[in-house]
Amino acid sequence: MTKQAAEREKLLKAAWLAYREGRFPEAEQQLDDLLASGVTDARIWDLKTEVALRGGDLDASLEAVKQAVLLDPENSRYLVQQARCHCLAGQFEQARLLASQAAAAGIVREEDFVMLGGLLVRCEAYEEALGHFEKALSLNPDNTDAHRGLASVQRFFGNKKEAEKACDFVLARNPLDGEIQNLRSSLRPQTADENHIRELLDVVRSGRLDWRGAVQVAYALAKEYEDLGEWDKSFYHLENGARIRRMHTRYELQDDLKIFQAIEQAFDGREGVTTPEQACGSDVPIFIVGMPRTGSTLVERIISSHSRVSSAGELNEFATELVSLVDKKAGKRVDRLDLPAVALDLPMKELGEAYVRNVRKRAWESPRIIDKLPLNFLYLGYIHLALPKAKIVHVKRDPMDACYAIFKFLFNQAYPFSYDLEELGEYYAAYHRLMALWRRILPSAALIEISYEDLVAHQEEESRKLIAALGLEWEDVCLEFHKNAAASTTGSASQVRNKIYDSSVGRWRCYEKQLLPLRKKLKHFGLL
């Protein structure tokens, strides 16, 4: 090695050390100095990619990893990194393509298989992700990260025993992994003879959990105690977990309530939504909306069991396209409180076509595609203006049961109103009021409403009415939704393989005393 080459290696090692120690500006400066001296080394660009990702600069990371691949196109590690960057940027189609190229190039490191598995989960390519986690374990059966990924994906596919086995492996090595503790508790109903309560309490008493772990374990304990019918203990841990989670959540309920008000004002005085002549004529989308944890996954599985329907899962595409188009037409970022009124003047055909084009990437061949994002209830007026032939299915549930089901579930970076009973009650009231507006101004043929309680009590009758309202021919397979092999990533993923059950109906009554603040709030708004 020449003296000059040795100096380059020394500087690169120094940059890596600075990066590992969290001195990111210093690492970046050293890398820039190397590049300025005329050095062309893919490893420099690889590290620049990591530094850019740490700084949240996705554009810079994409450019840096592109240079690394150009300099060393046969290196599968850089292709994996490139796929990762595109995934983090939300460019899932490109990420999946690059992931395939990386696999074809011949991955040799277990950590690269794990990384590919993780990014493919984000891209909703679950079967491919499963394969990569398994390949990582074939190289190293003790890879904890691979077992963590395997646990999640096996749960999505309803393989509960395999998921629990993977969880047990992880927790035997790290019982402080709160996320895996909570996942394991969710996989099956716990019994007096077979549960994890003692293990969970030991972890709590160790005093070694950070706040995130404490929240996860509290929700796990609440779930397991509820399975055993120990209502007071269950709610004690649930309330404790929710309190800690709310304490660490930056959220102002009034910000959301102002959005509701702005939407209502935008449609104020309308007796109906006039479909513009230049709307998108596609009848492909089926939107399933409502509050979370109200039975929307059950409805999705029934409909998607039909041969002419596929589910694309919970998509943000409609809201994303709407906001993007508003900003584009205005030539600037429009204030979120002004957006509802401004959006009424959008070219609705363009909005509808952009949405359908993006959704088609998820389920290209299917004649009808489900979008099951609950919060699309905010946009129903705009959805009908842009896609007048689309069907909207609103899933309703008893207010107390709905709110309790929301309160007891730990969401992943969503629904921040769910951790305080009074805030939850106010948000639910705002949702109820907005749905009353949509019910008044949307055509009945566009807005199909179904009650969770009715569906549970009269499965075949309600399912037949639902399928008919969607303009589909009846298929008996819709009654066997629990045999649907498609992955489910929702909070109900552990239950969707079961036949319809009614044990959740009226469950809130087990906690009447504890839920009194919620009940008072809902009564105040005339909802009980």
Buried (B, 14 or more C-beta within 10 A) or exposed (E): EEEEEEEBEEBBEBBBEBBEEEBBEBBBEBBEEBBEEEBEBBBBBBBBBBBBBBEEEBEBBBBBBBBBBEBBEEBBBBBBBBBBBBBBBEBBEBBBEBBBBBBEBEBEBBBBBBBBBBBBBBBBBBEBBBBBBBBBBEBBEEBBBBBBBBBBBBBBBBBBEBBBBBBBBBBEEEBBBBBBBBBBBBBBBBEEEEBBBEBBEEBBEEEEBEEEBBBBBBBBBBBBBBBBEBBEBBBBBBBBBBEBBBEEEEEEBEEBBEBBBBBBEBBEEEEEBEBBEEBBEBBBBBBBBBBBBBBBBBBBBBBBBBEEBBBBBBBBBBBBBBBEBBBEBEEEEBEEBEBBBBBBEBBBBBBBBBBBEBBBEBBEEBEBBBBBBBBBBBBBBBBBBBBBBBBBBBBBBBBBBBBBBBBBBBBEEEBBBBBBBBBBBBBBBBBBBBBEBBEEBBEEEBBBBBBBBEBBEEBEEBBBBBBEBBEBEEBEEBBEBBEBEBBBBBBBBBBBBEEBEEEBBEBBEBBEEBBEEBBEBBEEBEBE
